[in-house]
Amino acid sequence: MAPVKEILAVVKIQIPAGQASPAPPVGTALGPYGLQIMDFCKEYNARTESQRGNVVPVEITVYADRTFTFITKTPPAAELIKKAAKVKKGAGNPLLENAGSITDAQLTEIAELKMPDLNAYDIEAAKKQIAGTARQMGIDIRG
């Protein structure tokens, strides 16, 4: 049985897919732990190249021996909703303003994509979570 490495920190950041560089936010998040930032950037860019154009959250586990492992997550629901609705940002006041709309089919597609990162048992529960996010952004859902 291999010895267990001591975990120094778990760092969570959101970076555009395939575009990680040693500049902030990557450098400022990982620099204090003495990691080889370029090694992380190269590996992250290689893993996320197929998702270029999306923001991909990453959870980096930093070990005491200055090594790291990381897990990529699915893009944030708000980013996926904005892309589907073709808007730059949500409404400033979602109760009074409408920023755009998405179809039920687009909602289902986003819920299926986000399913691994949501705490939902089925697709209907996932759709309700995504619909709530859309509602808070001032995005309507059309039948």
Disulfide bonds with the S-S distance in Angstrom:
none
